[in-house]
Amino acid sequence: MRTAWEQHSEGHRAAVELAAVEAAALADALSFYLRRRFVGGELELAAQALSLRCFTELSDRLGTLRSAGVGGRLLLSEEDLRGLREAVCLYLAERDTESYQPPEERERLAELHELNEPLGDLLTVLPKAPAPPAALSLLR
């Protein structure tokens, strides 16, 4: 995974280059996370509904990279990065067990272990977006 920072109108974004196998592993972890976090309970708060929408959109983007089979570039917001890191941590905590794992699951777990630290590193060096001008903050 190669990373860089870019400034966009919405703020800083992490530009992440993923290999196909990395995109597939992240897509699986995010799908697992969405099932665990949002299925079975009611979406009580608007924030949860917005979070679900954001993660579903990110899951779709990862799915596109996965289905292409060649990897590619993603622009990730701070929320995207935090969600991916949380998804990877949950997947590893629940699925990386001492019991038998099929070869494809062992490969996925190995990829996620390799991606976990770089995702955390990205969050620690996240550039702080400048505060919007006072006139703009009044419009929000």
ZAROTI-720767 format. One record per residue (C-alpha): residue number from 1; residue in one letter; chain; x, y, z. Coordinates in steps of 0.2 Angstrom, whole numbers, padded with zeros to 4 digits, always signed. Example, Ala and Ser with C-alpha at 12.3 -4.5 7.8 and 13.67 -1.06 7.14 Angstrom:
REM ZAROTI-720767
   nr  rest  kette     px     py     pz
    1     A      A  +0062  -0022  +0039
    2     S      A  +0068  -0005  +0036
END
This chain:
REM ZAROTI-720767
   nr  rest  kette     px     py     pz
    1     M      A  +0000  +0000  +0000
    2     R      A  +0007  +0017  -0005
    3     T      A  +0000  +0033  +0002
    4     A      A  +0001  +0051  -0001
    5     W      A  -0010  +0066  +0005
    6     E      A  -0020  +0077  -0006
    7     Q      A  -0030  +0093  -0003
    8     H      A  -0047  +0094  -0009
    9     S      A  -0062  +0106  -0007
   10     E      A  -0069  +0094  +0007
   11     G      A  -0052  +0094  +0016
   12     H      A  -0037  +0083  +0016
   13     R      A  -0039  +0065  +0008
   14     A      A  -0027  +0051  +0009
   15     A      A  -0023  +0044  -0008
   16     V      A  -0020  +0026  -0006
   17     E      A  -0014  +0014  -0020
   18     L      A  -0019  -0004  -0016
   19     A      A  -0015  -0020  -0025
   20     A      A  -0029  -0031  -0030
   21     V      A  -0026  -0043  -0015
   22     E      A  -0026  -0028  -0003
   23     A      A  -0042  -0021  -0010
   24     A      A  -0050  -0038  -0008
   25     A      A  -0045  -0040  +0010
   26     L      A  -0051  -0023  +0015
   27     A      A  -0067  -0026  +0006
   28     D      A  -0070  -0042  +0015
   29     A      A  -0066  -0034  +0032
   30     L      A  -0077  -0019  +0029
   31     S      A  -0091  -0031  +0023
   32     F      A  -0089  -0041  +0040
   33     Y      A  -0089  -0024  +0050
   34     L      A  -0105  -0018  +0042
   35     R      A  -0114  -0034  +0046
   36     R      A  -0108  -0034  +0064
   37     R      A  -0111  -0016  +0067
   38     F      A  -0127  -0012  +0058
   39     V      A  -0137  -0027  +0055
   40     G      A  -0149  -0033  +0068
   41     G      A  -0151  -0017  +0077
   42     E      A  -0161  -0002  +0073
   43     L      A  -0152  +0014  +0067
   44     E      A  -0158  +0025  +0081
   45     L      A  -0147  +0040  +0077
   46     A      A  -0145  +0050  +0061
   47     A      A  -0126  +0049  +0064
   48     Q      A  -0127  +0030  +0063
   49     A      A  -0137  +0031  +0047
   50     L      A  -0124  +0043  +0039
   51     S      A  -0110  +0032  +0045
   52     L      A  -0119  +0017  +0037
   53     R      A  -0121  +0027  +0021
   54     C      A  -0102  +0032  +0021
   55     F      A  -0096  +0014  +0024
   56     T      A  -0108  +0007  +0011
   57     E      A  -0101  +0019  -0002
   58     L      A  -0083  +0015  +0003
   59     S      A  -0087  -0004  +0002
   60     D      A  -0094  -0001  -0015
   61     R      A  -0078  +0008  -0021
   62     L      A  -0067  -0007  -0013
   63     G      A  -0079  -0019  -0022
   64     T      A  -0076  -0010  -0039
   65     L      A  -0057  -0012  -0036
   66     R      A  -0059  -0030  -0031
   67     S      A  -0070  -0035  -0046
   68     A      A  -0057  -0026  -0058
   69     G      A  -0044  -0038  -0051
   70     V      A  -0030  -0025  -0053
   71     G      A  -0031  -0014  -0038
   72     G      A  -0031  +0005  -0040
   73     R      A  -0031  +0021  -0031
   74     L      A  -0044  +0027  -0017
   75     L      A  -0046  +0044  -0010
   76     L      A  -0050  +0042  +0009
   77     S      A  -0057  +0054  +0021
   78     E      A  -0053  +0054  +0040
   79     E      A  -0069  +0045  +0043
   80     D      A  -0065  +0032  +0029
   81     L      A  -0048  +0029  +0037
   82     R      A  -0055  +0027  +0054
   83     G      A  -0069  +0015  +0048
   84     L      A  -0057  +0005  +0038
   85     R      A  -0045  +0003  +0053
   86     E      A  -0060  -0001  +0065
   87     A      A  -0065  -0014  +0052
   88     V      A  -0048  -0022  +0050
   89     C      A  -0046  -0023  +0069
   90     L      A  -0063  -0031  +0072
   91     Y      A  -0060  -0044  +0058
   92     L      A  -0043  -0048  +0065
   93     A      A  -0050  -0049  +0083
   94     E      A  -0064  -0061  +0078
   95     R      A  -0057  -0071  +0064
   96     D      A  -0039  -0073  +0067
   97     T      A  -0041  -0088  +0079
   98     E      A  -0030  -0103  +0083
   99     S      A  -0042  -0115  +0074
  100     Y      A  -0041  -0121  +0056
  101     Q      A  -0042  -0108  +0043
  102     P      A  -0043  -0112  +0025
  103     P      A  -0029  -0105  +0014
  104     E      A  -0039  -0091  +0007
  105     E      A  -0043  -0085  +0024
  106     R      A  -0025  -0086  +0030
  107     E      A  -0020  -0076  +0015
  108     R      A  -0033  -0063  +0019
  109     L      A  -0028  -0062  +0037
  110     A      A  -0010  -0060  +0032
  111     E      A  -0015  -0045  +0021
  112     L      A  -0025  -0037  +0034
  113     H      A  -0011  -0039  +0047
  114     E      A  +0001  -0030  +0035
  115     L      A  -0012  -0016  +0031
  116     N      A  -0017  -0013  +0049
  117     E      A  -0001  -0003  +0055
  118     P      A  +0000  +0008  +0039
  119     L      A  -0019  +0013  +0041
  120     G      A  -0015  +0017  +0060
  121     D      A  +0000  +0027  +0054
  122     L      A  -0010  +0037  +0042
  123     L      A  -0022  +0042  +0055
  124     T      A  -0008  +0048  +0067
  125     V      A  -0001  +0059  +0053
  126     L      A  -0017  +0065  +0047
  127     P      A  -0015  +0083  +0042
  128     K      A  -0028  +0095  +0051
  129     A      A  -0039  +0104  +0038
  130     P      A  -0039  +0122  +0041
  131     A      A  -0055  +0129  +0049
  132     P      A  -0068  +0136  +0037
  133     P      A  -0069  +0155  +0037
  134     A      A  -0082  +0162  +0049
  135     A      A  -0094  +0167  +0035
  136     L      A  -0094  +0149  +0029
  137     S      A  -0097  +0141  +0046
  138     L      A  -0113  +0152  +0048
  139     L      A  -0120  +0144  +0032
  140     R      A  -0119  +0126  +0039
END
